[in-house]
């Protein structure tokens, strides 16, 4: 299953993996860790998700693109400027 975020399948995710699109370029190891952590915490922002079936559920594989990184930084900037959590309204 490749493509977009699927909340039903995502609720069964037991593993996560991060791949990097060639458009991303050079990122420091710290930036890669931050982007990977944030995109998996908010997979609805990712533009390329693959769900692979495993014995225990699904593995979510996100191929991070430059667009995904831009979305993360915009969301972070908006949260800081509003001084509130942008995820609170979309997360239970």
Backbone as CSV, one residue per row, in Angstrom:
resi,resn,N_x,N_y,N_z,CA_x,CA_y,CA_z,C_x,C_y,C_z
1,UNK,0.843,-1.180,0.000,0.000,0.000,0.000,0.886,1.240,0.000
2,UNK,0.898,1.965,-1.060,1.723,3.175,-1.143,0.827,4.388,-1.311
3,UNK,1.344,5.525,-0.910,0.600,6.753,-1.163,0.422,7.611,0.054
4,UNK,-0.817,7.858,0.395,-1.165,8.831,1.431,-1.426,8.174,2.783
5,UNK,-1.557,9.014,3.764,-1.859,8.617,5.137,-3.217,7.925,5.202
6,UNK,-3.261,6.800,5.891,-4.495,6.041,6.080,-4.680,5.826,7.581
7,UNK,-5.611,6.561,8.208,-5.751,6.479,9.665,-6.087,5.077,10.170
8,UNK,-6.862,4.326,9.407,-7.226,2.976,9.837,-5.998,2.077,9.894
9,UNK,-5.228,2.042,8.810,-4.025,1.219,8.775,-2.988,1.765,9.754
10,UNK,-2.896,3.088,9.848,-1.907,3.695,10.729,-2.136,3.319,12.188
11,UNK,-3.376,3.061,12.567,-3.653,2.656,13.947,-3.058,1.276,14.260
12,UNK,-2.666,0.538,13.226,-2.088,-0.798,13.399,-0.567,-0.818,13.213
13,UNK,0.051,0.358,13.107,1.493,0.448,12.872,2.268,0.040,14.129
14,UNK,3.211,-0.898,13.931,4.065,-1.374,15.019,5.534,-1.004,14.798
15,UNK,5.899,-0.645,13.551,7.280,-0.288,13.217,7.261,0.948,12.336
16,UNK,8.325,1.731,12.419,8.457,2.883,11.529,9.843,2.870,10.890
17,UNK,9.878,3.341,9.664,11.147,3.481,8.947,11.102,4.802,8.179
18,UNK,12.282,5.390,7.997,12.373,6.655,7.274,13.357,6.508,6.127
19,UNK,12.916,6.878,4.938,13.769,6.954,3.764,13.850,8.417,3.370
20,UNK,14.869,8.769,2.589,15.093,10.168,2.236,15.086,10.329,0.722
21,UNK,14.194,11.159,0.219,14.120,11.473,-1.207,15.377,12.233,-1.626
22,UNK,15.733,12.099,-2.881,16.941,12.786,-3.376,16.812,14.303,-3.318
23,UNK,15.589,14.841,-3.266,15.394,16.289,-3.190,15.794,16.864,-1.834
24,UNK,15.920,16.011,-0.833,16.220,16.489,0.516,17.626,17.062,0.608
25,UNK,18.588,16.468,-0.054,19.956,16.984,-0.007,20.640,16.634,1.288
26,UNK,21.645,17.415,1.643,22.429,17.176,2.849,21.747,17.785,4.067
27,UNK,21.477,16.952,5.031,20.987,17.407,6.327,21.934,16.878,7.384
28,UNK,22.097,17.643,8.435,22.937,17.175,9.530,22.247,15.982,10.199
29,UNK,23.004,15.154,10.890,22.389,14.030,11.602,21.324,14.489,12.599
30,UNK,21.536,15.623,13.243,20.549,16.147,14.196,19.253,16.528,13.483
31,UNK,19.383,17.187,12.329,18.195,17.561,11.566,17.455,16.326,11.070
32,UNK,18.181,15.322,10.611,17.547,14.075,10.151,16.783,13.403,11.290
33,UNK,17.377,13.381,12.478,16.680,12.784,13.628,15.417,13.564,13.951
34,UNK,15.504,14.907,13.947,14.324,15.734,14.254,13.226,15.516,13.213
35,UNK,13.590,15.577,11.935,12.603,15.408,10.864,11.966,14.025,10.949
36,UNK,12.774,13.003,11.132,12.254,11.641,11.218,11.285,11.497,12.389
37,UNK,11.668,11.991,13.548,10.801,11.910,14.725,9.492,12.657,14.501
38,UNK,9.593,13.889,14.001,8.392,14.715,13.815,7.452,14.153,12.741
39,UNK,8.007,13.676,11.638,7.139,13.187,10.559,6.422,11.906,10.985
40,UNK,7.068,11.098,11.830,6.394,9.888,12.317,5.408,10.204,13.432
41,UNK,5.609,11.302,14.144,4.622,11.726,15.139,3.390,12.327,14.474
42,UNK,3.571,12.861,13.260,2.480,13.505,12.526,2.466,12.991,11.081
43,UNK,2.191,11.702,10.901,2.284,11.115,9.560,1.297,11.705,8.556
44,UNK,0.276,12.374,9.032,-0.687,13.006,8.117,-0.037,14.104,7.286
45,UNK,1.123,14.601,7.706,1.832,15.631,6.944,2.706,15.050,5.833
46,UNK,2.959,13.752,5.872,3.849,13.125,4.888,3.148,12.959,3.543
47,UNK,3.895,13.166,2.484,3.316,13.045,1.151,3.545,11.680,0.521
48,UNK,4.431,10.856,1.103,4.706,9.541,0.537,4.864,8.520,1.659
49,UNK,3.799,7.756,1.886,3.790,6.735,2.936,3.518,5.386,2.297
50,UNK,4.263,4.392,2.769,3.999,3.015,2.376,3.731,2.227,3.648
51,UNK,2.714,1.392,3.618,2.421,0.512,4.740,2.726,-0.913,4.296
52,UNK,3.644,-1.565,5.015,3.974,-2.962,4.736,3.407,-3.833,5.835
53,UNK,2.784,-4.926,5.426,2.225,-5.874,6.383,3.360,-6.613,7.085
54,UNK,3.254,-6.720,8.410,4.210,-7.496,9.203,3.431,-8.545,9.984
55,UNK,4.133,-9.396,10.721,3.463,-10.426,11.525,2.618,-9.830,12.640
56,UNK,3.009,-8.672,13.127,2.327,-8.074,14.274,1.434,-6.890,13.925
57,UNK,1.410,-6.488,12.672,0.617,-5.323,12.272,1.140,-4.770,10.970
58,UNK,1.527,-3.501,10.994,2.063,-2.850,9.809,3.333,-2.079,10.148
59,UNK,4.173,-1.917,9.144,5.328,-1.026,9.243,5.011,0.195,8.387
60,UNK,5.208,1.377,8.963,4.997,2.623,8.216,6.355,3.087,7.690
61,UNK,6.447,3.212,6.374,7.678,3.678,5.746,7.379,5.021,5.094
62,UNK,8.039,6.049,5.575,7.845,7.385,5.031,9.100,7.777,4.263
63,UNK,8.906,8.150,3.009,9.992,8.720,2.219,9.859,10.227,2.336
64,UNK,10.772,10.826,3.086,10.714,12.263,3.371,11.153,13.047,2.144
65,UNK,10.320,14.018,1.774,10.624,14.902,0.648,10.894,16.313,1.176
66,UNK,11.398,17.144,0.313,11.623,18.544,0.676,10.303,19.206,1.084
67,UNK,9.233,18.865,0.399,7.909,19.397,0.718,7.489,19.020,2.146
68,UNK,7.765,17.786,2.560,7.435,17.349,3.918,8.189,18.173,4.961
69,UNK,9.459,18.420,4.704,10.262,19.212,5.637,9.713,20.629,5.725
70,UNK,9.319,21.188,4.597,8.734,22.531,4.602,7.446,22.550,5.416
71,UNK,6.600,21.524,5.270,5.360,21.448,6.048,5.654,21.390,7.542
72,UNK,6.660,20.609,7.932,7.017,20.504,9.347,7.471,21.844,9.911
73,UNK,8.319,22.545,9.169,8.811,23.845,9.652,7.701,24.894,9.692
74,UNK,6.791,24.881,8.729,5.666,25.817,8.741,4.766,25.532,9.940
75,UNK,4.456,24.263,10.178,3.612,23.901,11.319,4.281,24.295,12.633
76,UNK,5.579,24.084,12.722,6.318,24.454,13.931,6.312,25.961,14.125
77,UNK,6.528,26.708,13.052,6.529,28.168,13.135,5.155,28.695,13.535
78,UNK,4.102,28.111,12.979,2.747,28.539,13.330,2.449,28.262,14.794
79,UNK,2.903,27.123,15.284,2.683,26.781,16.690,3.400,27.776,17.597
80,UNK,4.621,28.132,17.242,5.366,29.089,18.047,4.733,30.469,18.005
81,UNK,4.264,30.881,16.830,3.686,32.220,16.729,2.345,32.314,17.456
82,UNK,1.597,31.229,17.482,0.309,31.221,18.189,0.463,30.851,19.655
83,UNK,1.651,30.323,19.992,1.931,29.859,21.350,0.908,28.840,21.816
84,UNK,0.569,27.915,20.903,-0.316,26.815,21.242,0.073,25.602,20.417
85,UNK,-0.452,24.491,20.789,-0.139,23.238,20.106,-1.015,23.101,18.865
86,UNK,-0.395,23.058,17.663,-1.183,22.931,16.436,-1.751,21.525,16.299
87,UNK,-1.186,20.575,17.008,-1.642,19.187,16.863,-2.821,18.888,17.769
88,UNK,-3.054,19.736,18.792,-4.092,19.429,19.786,-5.473,19.276,19.166
89,UNK,-5.795,20.071,18.161,-7.128,19.990,17.567,-7.286,18.774,16.672
90,UNK,-6.172,18.212,16.155,-6.291,17.082,15.238,-5.972,15.755,15.919
91,UNK,-5.475,15.794,17.128,-5.109,14.560,17.832,-6.053,14.354,19.018
92,UNK,-6.415,13.113,19.293,-7.299,12.842,20.453,-6.612,13.099,21.761
